[in-house]
Amino acid sequence: MGSAMMRATPDEPAPSGVPAVEELELELLLEALVQRFGFDFRTHDRAPLKRKLFALMQRRGLRTLSQLQDRVLHDVATSSALLRALSVPAARMFDDPAEAKELLLVAEQCLPGAPLPKVWLADCAGAEQAWTVAVLLAERQLLWRTEIYATVASDELLDEARSAAIAPERLQACQRAYEQAGGSGVLADYFELADGALVPKAQLRSRITWAQYNLVTDASFNEFQLIVCRRALPDFGPLLRHRVMQLFHDSLAVFGVLGIDRELDERERQAVNYQQLLTHQPWYKRLG
């Protein structure tokens, strides 16, 4: 949505060297998020950031980013909605069968050789993404000695992931998607009924460790055989992307696999250390 649609009258052209009002409002809003909530979106790519903010403004009936900032600072519901809007959208189980197939192929290469393999779902797209990975690994008998670390950006998203469930009427659609991803079992075997909804059985749930983690500011916290971050990276600006890629490199074991959103450019700093595993697909084995 263009900025002209967000205001009653268009801004006058800014003098040379002076930021346009909307850009100034955006910087002030992002600074407010850091100061008030500790979430830093200042190095995110501006185009997707604005699309998400303007969509939220439209839903809330707000005309300017300044109005949004005022609401965010004084209204808990609005601040919660904004942080949710800027987070990775929640996934559904096996919503990308092609990606699930690829993940299983690379997992079979990097997990069996490790004594206690670890998988990191960085900026995880909610509980169902983690359950998808857990089911895939369970089907190949890889899950029972593997620890999946699923991290999200806020405590609210963390609470949602830990308490998530699936409506029973969705199970048939999930089963079809599971089969498209190469699954050969019965998805219902991994779930049980609790309070009228389906939740993973204890043996599946116990292999997933949930934690709040900020890719912008936090340091490496473990060594992993597989790191997957394909849905958050497209929102990152160049500086943040470079920072996060270095974080992943520092966290990935030699011969571990990194799954990202796009193919590495040969000019990227980390490219020399990685071997592409699947043709034209961004899954990379660390060589050194």
Protein Blocks (a to p, Z undefined) as FASTA:
>chain_A
ZZklmpfbdcddddehiacfklmmmmmmmmmmmmmnopafklgcfklmmmmmmmmmmmno
pabfklmmmmmmmomklmmmmmmmmmccdddehklmmlmmmmmmmmmmmmmmpmbacddd
ehiebjklmmmmmmmmmmnopmmmcccddddfbfklmmmmmmgccdfklmmmmmmmmmmn
opabdfklmpcceehiacddfklmmmpccddddfklmccfbdcfbdcdfklmmmpcfklm
mmmmmmmmmmpcghiacddfbdcdfkbmklmmpccfbghiacdddfZZ
